[in-house]
Amino acid sequence: WPCLLLLLAPSLPNFRLVSDRTPYLYRSSSLDNVSIEDATQLVDASPTICLELRNEDEFGRLTEGGLLLASSKNTTIVHLPLMEDVDSLFNHVAFKELPMPKRAEALFYFLTDAKKYDSIIISSLTLLTLYKAILATARPKVCEAVRLCLTAKEGRMIIVNCAKGKDRTGLVSALVSLKVGVPRKEVVEAYASSEDLLKEGDYVGGQERKGGMDWGRLRGSPPEVMEEVISWVDSTYGSVEKYLNPT
């Protein structure tokens, strides 16, 4: 299959199959900076849906390859921003994830000082609390993203992507993989491999996004985080299947 050539493309960090059970579904970091060579291969390989999970304020300037990919008649862009409702995400962290003393402090500043409130949430965020907040506050979009990913087939390649392809993309990829029967151990290993693929140990100073978030604080993809996320989904919603099929 011609698209396999893209697995060697150096301009697409973290670009790979979601699993061998979904042969037409890929995951990737942002496609904004894709090279013209890689974009040409992608456009020529198959009609492609690019499932974009970032917020609009995260979009960067497109390279020549990015422009080719975005404008091709062979490409469809689907935008499902999983962190669009920042207020709900922050409130979930504040009132569901913080320990009680910190939660009381957050409530006080929620009522009296919005900037201080945001600062408390940002400084308290971990990968685990971020992932749980995304899954809780963006559940309809997460479910829609998973449903779309499951439609990938020959002649309909799908690339799910976000900024680095490890957090939002990692969550959606994990849910898709569990849905199609990939063993949990393999799902966790696939998530953890992002750290090496992105070479995040060399990362210095995350780019600040809207709201003062420094994503450099949340680098890495420890396997225990995905283990805890899956366990949390099971305990909170009953199972991954029930999470993906709310009544």
Disulfide bonds with the S-S distance in Angstrom:
none
